Amino acid sequence: MDFLPHDLLEAIARQVGTPCYVYDQGRIAQNYARLAKALAPSAEVGRVCYSVKANSNLSVLRLMRNLGTGFDVVSGGELRRALLAGAATDSIVFAGVGKRDDELVAALDAGVGWINVESAQELRVLSDLAAARGVVQRVALRINPGIDPHTHRYLATGKRASKFGIETEESLRLVAHRADYPGISIEGIHIHIGSMVSDAGPYAEAMRVALAVVAQYRMLGATITTLNLGGGFGVAYQPDQAEAPIEAIASNILPLARKADLRLLFEPGRAIVADAGALLTRVLYTKTNGNVRYVVVDAAMNDLIRPALYGAAHQVSLVSSVSDVLEVSGVSLVSGVSVVGPVCESGDVLAEGVMLPEPRRGDLLVIHHAGAYGMSMASNYNTRPRAAEVLVADGKWQVIRRRESIEDLVAHEVEC
């Protein structure tokens, strides 16, 4: 659970207020370096394209650009963010099951490197839009490999019945009739089996399926140069969880890609930013109901929805003088604490079964591993302004997104 020094977090919380997201630039760079070294040791072998949806703050995106990543975007808004961050347009992969016409037009006009196509109708629409502009867009067909990654059902995306992708048989028909789509060039396939996958096995199986499909595409005369294996690498949110064995995954698939003369693309997000971020929150009240010890804090499910949405379990620790004394004097712990927020929903539970020193009003808590799918999934439910965001680099910090105000929330309504 090591993160940033407690005195630094206290200083940020005092000056910026809570709830507040804090990101460690050094940890982000370290995580990216590990992934790039294992999965994309050279430009000829592959490239890491950061998944913007994990954390889309512009300062984070600019950092990723400076580190050398490409970008995986899934909406016109994320495309715009990547461009504002200075991304090279040919480094952008545009994915997503339901791209609107205007989003496809924006991608074409920007000259993105790849568009991952997820249905026959999308291929037709994209081809027509591209042909009308006199361009030929490079695409990868996203196929469903029929692999169960053994993760939360909302995180499994590669099963045959998933809303994502195209069944292999249909993709073969599209490749066979690719001349009917003059605005596109099918040069790759895309497979994403799901998120929070912490075993090398599903990736090896996805690679086996992908190579078989590539061979069939090539037999049909298509020039397939690239395999996009997505991301989904698991992160250890709890001590008993395992993170994805990145080096083992790489050792399984890179030799096969080289043998098949394929360049690899990867689209990790969580594995780069999850443990590099935390949510700071203050204790408002404590109480006991029905033998459950509740700690009511000023952060809520609108700030961090993962626990309510996925049943995700984040570790929580106390930043205070009590925490320091605990390490040397064995201060008694309160077990089974439920950390809950102010939102009027029974599901507004940020953590259950937490073991903490006796919390007090005003204490500062840290919710760990909140750098991915925290702020990017935040909402204004209950008319709650979204939190501030802070980036720490070399012991110094700066606000990279100011806290919203009520005026911000009603600005689009007052003139109606």
Buried (B, 14 or more C-beta within 10 A) or exposed (E): EEBBEBEBBBEBBEEBBBBBBBBBBEBBBEBBEBBBEBBBEEEEBBBBBBBBBBBBBBBBBBBBBEBBBBBBBBBBEBBEBBBEBEBEBEBBBBBBBEBEEEBBBBBBEBEBBBBBBBBBEBBBBBBBBBBEEEEBBBBBBBBBBBBEBBBBEEBBBBBEEBEBBBEBEBBBEBBBEBEEBEBBBBBBBBBBBBBBBBBBBBBBBBBBBBBEBBEBBBEBEBEBEBBBBBBBBBBBBEEEEEBBBBEBBBEBBBEBBEEBEBBBBBBBBBBBBBBBBBBBBBBBEBEEEEEEBBBBBBBBBBBBBBBBBBEBBBBBBBBBEBBEEBEEEEEEEBEEBBBBBBBEBEEBBBBBEBEBBBBEEEBBBBBBBBBBBBBBBBEEBBEBBBBBBBBBBEEEBEBBBEBBEEEEBEEEEEEE
